[in-house]
Amino acid sequence: MGWAIALHGGAGDISRDIPPEKRLPREVTLRRCVDLGVALLKAGRSALDVAELVTRELENCPHFNAGKGSVLTTNGTVEMEACIMDGTTKKCGAVSGLTTVRNPISLARLVMEKTPHIYLAFDGAEAFAKEHGVETREKSYFITEQNIERLQQAKEANRVQIDYTPPINQAQDNSQLGTVGCVAIDSHGQLATATSTGGLVNKMVGRIGDTPIIGAGTYANSLCAVSATGKGESIMRATVSRDVAALMEYKGLSLKDASEFVIKNAQKGNVGLVAVSDKGEVAMEFNTTGMFRACATESGRFEVAIW
């Protein structure tokens, strides 16, 4: 056993022809974030701290579909959601419908630590953020030109889009974004997971995806920590994150085998996940074209990859 960390920047139909100016900033951010996580783990920070702080960094990057880079609803607004879970205690917190909170993942942790509840949403979540002095921004901070263009493309195609869905017109800007997540195990054997997203492009106002649903997009226990990405409806139907843990718990499968089984049986082209086990193992599986991902382990594994 030893510390380990894995993170993702979304799964989807990621073209191998994605221009370097679109691919490289994401790869650089993933490398920077995994390096941050490693430094924190080596400094003795808890897995919960690491999962939150790395996810905050990903939320602050406009190249991913979370926080600053969140995609837009059919009304052209942002509704962000996030979830965090401590595998040792199974304590968890989740938020949805955020429009001004700069780092939804930190608000999710406050829900976990400062309330008797697990999940707060929309006006109640925003009010809770203000009560606790959480950093907020004007709504315009989250609405980027890139995501206005993506929403227009989705409306023209009359569709709701998963992360990295190519435009109908391939000549258009191919700059899709992806949900973010981080899982970690620290040197004390504690596991944690965190996931954050802006949801689907052109989603209905009020739609809630898999990210804040415990056992769907986010789950951790004493055996593993999992963060999923892809089409939320598919992830919820398959209870992706909990199924990985259940196969380990009840069938005795390894993290690798459990992750592979869940992804193989999830809806094709819609799901990816990153996970770590209590043994310090890492799994990064997907049934989409690609998944922006990175990992590092105390035993020496280091990887940043897409396909």
C-alpha positions as a printed Julia matrix, in Angstrom:
307×3 Matrix{Float64}:
   0.0     0.0     0.0
   1.01    3.63   -0.47
  -0.45    6.96   -1.49
  -2.01    7.31   -4.93
  -3.99    9.88   -6.86
  -5.99    9.91  -10.09
  -7.96   12.66  -11.77
 -10.01   13.22  -14.88
 -11.05   16.12  -17.07
 -14.01   14.43  -18.68
 -14.75   11.59  -21.09
 -16.4    11.75  -24.49
 -15.93   11.7   -28.23
 -12.48   13.28  -28.16
 -11.07   13.46  -31.67
  -7.45   12.47  -32.21
  -7.34   15.48  -34.52
  -8.01   17.91  -31.68
  -5.72   20.92  -32.35
  -2.64   21.27  -30.13
  -3.84   24.67  -28.89
  -6.93   22.93  -27.5
  -5.24   19.76  -26.26
  -2.06   21.1   -24.66
  -3.65   23.49  -22.1
  -5.72   20.58  -20.77
  -2.72   18.27  -20.57
  -0.65   20.95  -18.86
  -3.41   21.54  -16.33
  -3.78   17.83  -15.61
  -0.03   17.5   -15.09
   0.05   20.56  -12.83
  -2.88   19.27  -10.81
  -1.49   15.77  -10.36
   1.84   17.31   -9.32
  -0.05   19.42   -6.77
  -1.79   16.34   -5.43
   1.47   14.43   -5.13
   3.09   17.33   -3.26
   0.16   17.51   -0.85
   0.2    13.75   -0.24
   3.95   13.78    0.38
   3.42   16.65    2.83
   1.04   14.48    4.82
  -2.27   16.06    3.82
  -5.35   13.88    4.04
  -6.93   12.28    0.99
 -10.02   14.44    1.6
  -7.95   17.64    1.5
  -6.16   16.49   -1.63
  -9.37   15.58   -3.47
 -10.89   18.96   -2.65
  -7.83   21.11   -3.41
  -7.01   19.4    -6.71
 -10.63   19.66   -7.81
 -10.61   23.37   -6.92
  -7.68   23.86   -9.27
  -9.55   22.06  -12.03
 -12.64   24.2   -11.37
 -10.54   27.33  -11.83
  -9.42   26.2   -15.28
 -11.7    27.45  -18.09
 -10.7    24.49  -20.29
 -12.84   22.04  -18.3
 -16.59   21.79  -17.67
 -16.66   22.82  -14.0
 -16.46   26.09  -12.12
 -15.11   28.77  -14.45
 -15.57   26.58  -17.53
 -19.09   25.36  -16.79
 -21.35   24.86  -19.79
 -24.69   26.6   -20.22
 -28.32   25.58  -19.79
 -30.9    26.07  -22.5
 -31.53   29.52  -20.99
 -27.86   30.48  -21.29
 -27.24   30.26  -17.53
 -24.81   28.25  -15.42
 -26.0    25.61  -12.91
 -22.99   23.95  -11.3
 -22.89   20.85   -9.1
 -20.29   19.0    -7.05
 -19.86   16.19   -4.54
 -17.2    15.08   -2.08
 -17.01   11.89    0.02
 -14.72   10.54    2.75
 -14.28    6.8     2.35
 -13.26    6.2     5.96
 -16.36    7.74    7.55
 -18.68    7.69    4.5
 -19.48   11.29    5.27
 -20.37   13.21    2.12
 -21.66   16.5     0.84
 -23.23   17.57   -2.44
 -24.54   20.71   -4.11
 -26.48   21.56   -7.27
 -27.89   24.56   -9.07
 -25.05   26.93   -8.14
 -24.81   30.15  -10.12
 -22.28   32.3    -8.2
 -20.04   30.01   -6.12
 -16.51   30.03   -7.51
 -15.57   26.57   -6.17
 -18.59   24.29   -5.79
 -16.47   21.44   -4.4
 -15.56   23.48   -1.33
 -19.2    24.28   -0.7
 -19.97   20.55   -0.95
 -17.4    19.92    1.77
 -19.01   22.59    3.97
 -22.37   20.86    3.52
 -20.71   17.67    4.7
 -19.01   19.25    7.71
 -21.36   22.04    8.79
 -24.87   20.66    8.25
 -26.86   17.57    9.29
 -27.61   17.0     5.6
 -25.83   15.59    2.57
 -27.29   17.61   -0.29
 -28.25   21.27   -0.76
 -29.41   22.77   -4.06
 -30.32   25.98   -5.87
 -31.41   28.94   -3.68
 -30.8    27.03   -0.45
 -27.25   26.16   -1.47
 -26.53   29.72   -2.56
 -27.87   31.08    0.75
 -25.75   28.58    2.69
 -22.68   29.73    0.74
 -23.32   33.36    1.68
 -23.87   32.46    5.33
 -20.44   30.83    5.45
 -18.56   33.5     3.51
 -17.79   31.25    0.56
 -16.15   33.08   -2.35
 -18.66   34.03   -5.01
 -18.42   35.76   -8.38
 -20.81   37.63  -10.61
 -22.74   35.27  -12.87
 -20.95   36.76  -15.87
 -17.64   35.31  -14.57
 -18.8    31.82  -15.52
 -20.27   32.62  -18.92
 -17.47   32.39  -21.5
 -17.61   33.13  -25.21
 -16.58   29.55  -25.88
 -19.58   28.19  -24.0
 -21.97   30.66  -25.61
 -20.82   29.26  -28.97
 -21.22   25.69  -27.75
 -24.76   26.38  -26.6
 -25.61   27.91  -29.96
 -24.22   24.84  -31.73
 -26.3    22.54  -29.5
 -29.45   24.58  -30.09
 -28.9    24.53  -33.85
 -28.51   20.74  -33.69
 -31.52   20.49  -31.32
 -29.62   18.3   -28.88
 -28.28   18.09  -25.35
 -24.53   17.45  -25.49
 -22.25   15.25  -23.43
 -18.65   16.35  -22.79
 -16.54   16.67  -25.95
 -19.42   16.17  -28.4
 -18.09   17.33  -31.79
 -19.96   20.14  -33.56
 -22.21   19.17  -36.47
 -19.97   21.35  -38.62
 -16.48   20.02  -37.98
 -15.04   23.26  -39.33
 -16.37   24.99  -36.24
 -14.22   25.47  -33.15
 -13.56   22.0   -31.71
 -13.01   23.13  -28.13
 -15.23   20.89  -26.04
 -15.0    20.76  -22.26
 -15.24   17.97  -19.68
 -16.37   17.31  -16.11
 -13.58   17.05  -13.5
 -12.86   14.71  -10.63
 -10.13   13.52   -8.26
  -9.67   10.4    -6.13
  -6.89    9.78   -3.63
  -5.55    7.53   -0.91
  -3.15    9.04    1.6
  -0.26    7.55    3.55
  -2.65    6.64    6.39
  -4.83    4.57    4.07
  -7.72    7.03    3.99
  -9.68    7.26    0.74
 -11.62   10.2    -0.69
 -13.27   11.34   -3.9
 -14.47   14.64   -5.37
 -16.34   15.45   -8.58
 -17.47   18.77  -10.07
 -19.33   19.72  -13.24
 -21.4    22.23  -15.14
 -23.53   19.42  -16.54
 -24.65   19.03  -20.15
 -24.67   21.69  -22.84
 -28.23   22.92  -23.5
 -29.62   21.0   -20.52
 -33.02   21.96  -19.15
 -32.99   24.46  -16.31
 -33.14   22.49  -13.05
 -31.64   19.3   -14.49
 -29.45   17.42  -12.0
 -26.87   14.92  -13.2
 -24.87   12.08  -11.71
 -22.09   14.12  -10.11
 -23.88   14.99   -6.82
 -25.66   11.64   -6.58
 -23.88    9.39   -4.08
 -23.17    6.03   -5.72
 -23.67    7.32   -9.26
 -20.99    9.88  -10.15
 -19.22    9.89   -6.8
 -18.56    7.24   -4.14
 -15.95    6.17   -1.6
 -15.72    3.6     1.17
 -12.93    1.7     2.93
 -12.08   -0.26   -0.24
 -12.02    2.34   -3.01
 -12.81    5.87   -4.13
 -14.45    6.5    -7.51
 -15.26    9.55   -9.64
 -17.26    9.06  -12.83
 -17.67   11.21  -15.93
 -19.77   11.1   -19.08
 -23.52   11.24  -19.65
 -25.15   11.61  -16.26
 -28.33    9.77  -17.12
 -26.32    6.69  -18.17
 -24.15    6.88  -15.06
 -27.16    7.15  -12.76
 -28.94    4.22  -14.36
 -25.83    2.06  -13.94
 -24.96    3.34  -10.42
 -21.41    3.33  -11.75
 -19.38    4.4    -8.72
 -21.18    2.25   -6.18
 -21.1    -0.78   -8.47
 -17.3    -0.67   -8.57
 -17.22   -0.69   -4.76
 -19.92   -3.37   -4.52
 -18.07   -5.74   -6.85
 -14.97   -5.36   -4.7
 -16.93   -5.73   -1.46
 -19.26   -8.61   -2.33
 -17.48  -10.4    -5.17
 -13.89   -9.87   -4.08
 -12.89   -8.39   -7.44
  -9.76   -6.29   -7.78
 -10.14   -2.57   -8.5
  -9.04   -3.17  -12.1
 -11.49   -6.0   -12.71
 -14.38   -4.23  -11.01
 -13.8    -1.01  -12.97
 -13.46   -2.84  -16.27
 -16.67   -4.82  -15.63
 -18.7    -1.72  -14.77
 -17.49    0.25  -17.78
 -18.0    -2.69  -20.13
 -21.61   -3.02  -18.98
 -22.43    0.7   -18.97
 -24.0     2.36  -22.02
 -21.38    2.37  -24.78
 -19.83    5.71  -25.57
 -21.14    7.44  -22.46
 -19.09    6.59  -19.37
 -15.62    6.87  -17.86
 -14.18    6.73  -14.35
 -11.05    7.09  -12.26
 -10.6     5.11   -9.05
  -8.06    4.22   -6.37
  -8.11    1.26   -3.99
  -7.1     0.73   -0.37
  -4.01   -1.05   -1.75
  -2.86    2.06   -3.61
  -3.94    0.75   -7.03
  -5.29    3.04   -9.76
  -7.92    2.37  -12.43
  -8.83    4.75  -15.26
 -11.43    3.15  -17.51
 -13.77    4.49  -20.2
 -15.98    3.28  -23.07
 -15.87    6.62  -24.89
 -13.36    7.61  -27.55
 -11.15    9.16  -24.92
 -10.88   10.57  -21.41
  -8.56   13.32  -20.19
  -6.87   11.71  -17.2
  -3.76   11.61  -15.02
  -2.45    9.58  -12.1
   0.54    9.07   -9.83
   1.4     6.46   -7.2
   3.99    6.12   -4.47
   5.27    3.03   -6.27
   6.33    5.16   -9.23
   3.49    5.12  -11.76
   2.91    8.47  -13.46
   0.6     9.0   -16.42
  -1.12   11.81  -18.29
  -3.23   10.55  -21.19
  -6.3    11.07  -23.36
  -6.86    8.0   -25.58
